Amino acid sequence: MNGSVAAGGGLAEEVIRLTRRPSGLGFNIVGGTDQQYVSNDSSIYVSRIKKDGAAYLDGRLQEGDKIVAINGRDLKDLRHMDAVELFRNAGYDVSLKIQRRLQPQNGPVGHRGDGDSGGLPLAAVLVPGLALAAAAVWILLRTLKHISSCLLPLLRSQRCLIKADVKAY
């Protein structure tokens, strides 16, 4: 595994190792002693995960995570630009110690409690389902058209016989 998790006091702590890509580590930060993101807290937080960046591809770092240390260096009491410089100069393989608030688990197993089921997006289920339903309707209509094209002449001939029989009486 490329990280470890420890929980305590409603916080999960994890060490995440990322490999820098040409575009960087793939996330933005906020916070610092001069730009507090949370009132009375000068910690550094992840504000955005960039799609297809190192953090996005790894999948563990989340927006809102508090970054406690980078490569073992504590980020406490740093100005924002000083923290940015630490990230820029952290090297190719970067170790992030992060903290994340634990969400209460009131839903079914696998429910993350943040409004995201952690499963497939709804469109990933609906689109193939609708395509399958449309194909089934198309097959049904084609079958009905074929049946009606075979039955109609038969029904017409039966009517003709019935009409002929009625006229004969």
Residue, then its C-alpha position, 0 to 999 in steps of 0.5 A: m500500500n502507498g499510504s497508511v491510515a490512523a484514526g482518532g478524535g474524529l479525524a483520520e490521518e493518512v500518509i499519501r505518497l505521490t509522484r510528481r507529473p510534468s504538470g505538478l502534483g495536481f492540486n491547489i492549496v489554501g490557508g497559511t498564517d496570512q490567509q486563513y481558510v478556516s477561522n482561527d486555523s492557519s493550517i494548509y488545506v487542499s482546495r482543488i484536485k486537478k483532473d488527470g493530475a497526480a493526486y487525481l490519478d492516485g485517488r486518495l487526496q480529497e478537497g478539504d483535506k488538511i495537509v499536516a506535513i510534506n516530506g516530513r516537514d511540518l506545515k504549521d505556522l507557515r505563510h501561504m507562499d512559504a507553503v507553496e514554495l515547499f510544495r514546488n521544491a518537494g522533489y519527484d516523490v512526495s510524501l503528504k501527511i494529511q488529516r480528514r474529518l471522519q463522516p458518520q456512517n448512517g447509511p448502508v455499508g459503503h455509503r461515505g456520508d458526504g452525499d456521494s455513494g462512492g459507486l457509479p455515477l447515475a448516468a453510467v447506469l441510466v444511459p445503458g439502461l435507456a439504450l437497452a430499453a430503446a432496443a427492446v422497444w424497437i425489437l418489439l415494434r419490428t416483431l409486431k409489424h411482422i406479425s401484423s403483416c402476416l395476420l392481416p391478410l389472414l384476418r381479411s380473408q376470414r372476413c371475406l369468408i364470413k361476409a360470403d357466408v352471410k350473403a349465402y344465407 
